[in-house]
Amino acid sequence: MILIGQYDSPFVRRVAIALSTYGLAFEHKPWSTFGDVDQIATFNPLRRVPTLVFDDGQAMVDSLAILEALDDLVGPERASLARPGADRRDFLRISAFAAGVADKAVSLLYERVLREQAFPLWVERCRAQVAETLTLLDAERAKRTTPYLFDDRLSHADVVLATMTRFVREALSAEFDWRPWPALVAHAERCEALPVFQAIAQPYRLVKPGES
Ligand SMILES: N[C@@H](CCC(=O)N[C@@H](CS)C(=O)NCC(=O)O)C(=O)O
């Protein structure tokens, strides 16, 4: 398999962490969405990352869809990051809110860096969406006493909560004061201390169109 995208993306990182946790071998192409867009386009017309290219040559996008496919590939015995059963709705709900924050953070970032002048209404909308959803997620994390969200083992939901937190803190460091969200910070620190998080990491760096 080939995984396309850089590890400063919270979406690419969550997929790489799953591949690595499941012991699935993959070739990593750390291509930038802007600097290496032509190379990405040869595999994926949508030109987004993560792109996962399976051994039969089929390319797939969207981190949640990719994780579902990986869980199917390894089967229920090996899919240790999946949480089927009673917690499924919470698992999907928290995962989707965390990924949604990352989506809106990416939108805000692009608005700030790709336009000569950011559109204030959009900036304020993204800022409110990110901040208020971080408050929701912090409360979800704070009310749980287990080491990870659902039990004492890492799940896909824990992973995206942590990769999102690192991304927003690094890429939009001037934008948000994290003091209101201590449970998220503590959660991210716990995850970032794990060997798989340390091995699959890259400090955030923006590559604009035309740069490499
Ligand atoms: N919902 C997607 C979001 C992926 C995403 O936003 N990727 C960004 C990089 S972090 C990207 O490809 N940006 C370039 C673009 O959207 O054209 C997922 O979960 O994979």
The ligand as an SDF file (V2000), in Angstrom:
LIG
                    3D

 20 19  0  0  0  0  0  0  0  0999 V2000
  -12.4500   14.7280    5.2630 N   0  0  0  0  0  0  0  0  0  0  0  0
  -11.1200   14.5430    4.7540 C   0  0  0  0  0  0  0  0  0  0  0  0
  -10.3090   15.8170    4.9570 C   0  0  0  0  0  0  0  0  0  0  0  0
   -8.9240   15.7250    4.3400 C   0  0  0  0  0  0  0  0  0  0  0  0
   -8.2810   17.1030    4.2040 C   0  0  0  0  0  0  0  0  0  0  0  0
   -8.8560   18.1450    4.5480 O   0  0  0  0  0  0  0  0  0  0  0  0
   -7.0530   17.1140    3.6860 N   0  0  0  0  0  0  0  0  0  0  0  0
   -6.3880   18.3600    3.4190 C   0  0  0  0  0  0  0  0  0  0  0  0
   -4.9760   18.3580    4.0120 C   0  0  0  0  0  0  0  0  0  0  0  0
   -5.0080   18.3360    5.7770 S   0  0  0  0  0  0  0  0  0  0  0  0
   -6.2800   18.5140    1.8990 C   0  0  0  0  0  0  0  0  0  0  0  0
   -6.2000   17.5370    1.1820 O   0  0  0  0  0  0  0  0  0  0  0  0
   -6.3070   19.7730    1.4230 N   0  0  0  0  0  0  0  0  0  0  0  0
   -6.2310   20.1170    0.0330 C   0  0  0  0  0  0  0  0  0  0  0  0
   -7.5860   20.2460   -0.6040 C   0  0  0  0  0  0  0  0  0  0  0  0
   -8.6190   20.1010    0.0780 O   0  0  0  0  0  0  0  0  0  0  0  0
   -7.6410   20.5130   -1.8030 O   0  0  0  0  0  0  0  0  0  0  0  0
  -10.4690   13.3490    5.4750 C   0  0  0  0  0  0  0  0  0  0  0  0
  -10.9470   12.9740    6.5590 O   0  0  0  0  0  0  0  0  0  0  0  0
   -9.5340   12.7430    4.9260 O   0  0  0  0  0  0  0  0  0  0  0  0
  1  2  1  0
  2  3  1  0
  2 18  1  0
  3  4  1  0
  4  5  1  0
  5  6  2  0
  5  7  1  0
  7  8  1  0
  8  9  1  0
  8 11  1  0
  9 10  1  0
 11 12  2  0
 11 13  1  0
 13 14  1  0
 14 15  1  0
 15 16  2  0
 15 17  1  0
 18 19  2  0
 18 20  1  0
M  END
$$$$
